[in-house]
Amino acid sequence: IPVNIINAVLNGADKDNYTLLMGNFPDTTANINKKDLSIVGTFTVFNKEYDGTNTAVINQNNLSLSGFVTGDDVGFSFVAEFSQAEVGTNIPVNIISAVLTGADKDNYTLLMGNLPATVASITTITNIDEIYQNSISVYPNPFTDYIYFNTTYNVSNITLANIIGEKVFEKNVCSKEKIDANALPSGVYILTVQMKNLERRVFKLIKR
């Protein structure tokens, strides 16, 4: 990057005997290196029923970037996974990838060492008879334009979030709902159904 002299003044006891010409200054070049950023803070993920994958869904995201210049437009997105897909309790959940976002992201490098982590559980699959006794229907899956929700549960609310935990839909419902998903980009989404008895059901959906 060119480095130019933009201003210069004489100093010293005899400076008033001289005039400093401001043309044809020497110049040089140097590099501005990317500034390192770290992810700090905490996050949690939902416990889930066994589904054969180590996919984790963000519950609370209290992570932030450390080291950026005040006023810069820089953020990040990340993906976390269980360290195993099998049933277990207090399973380590680690951030496996993260990318910078924002208009000023190219001025920074995201350090991927010593990342925050959490723990959560993978439980056995709910008995089929129990599912039919208190049925919840979420369809179609995969979906393209609308998601339909029906239940016999006493539901408090439902939320739809993308794979990094950002809510794209939330509503208090009784027994059925039609969710307009036309504007959603393709990808994996998580529908969380919160019952009034504090029980929670989580569904993984795919938008084509």
Helices and strands as residue ranges (DSSP letters): E 2-4, G 15-17, E 27-29, E 35-45, E 48-49, E 58-66, E 75-82, E 88-101, G 105-107, E 108-110, E 117-123, H 128-133, E 136-139, E 146-151, E 155-162, E 167-171, E 176-180, E 187-195, E 200-207
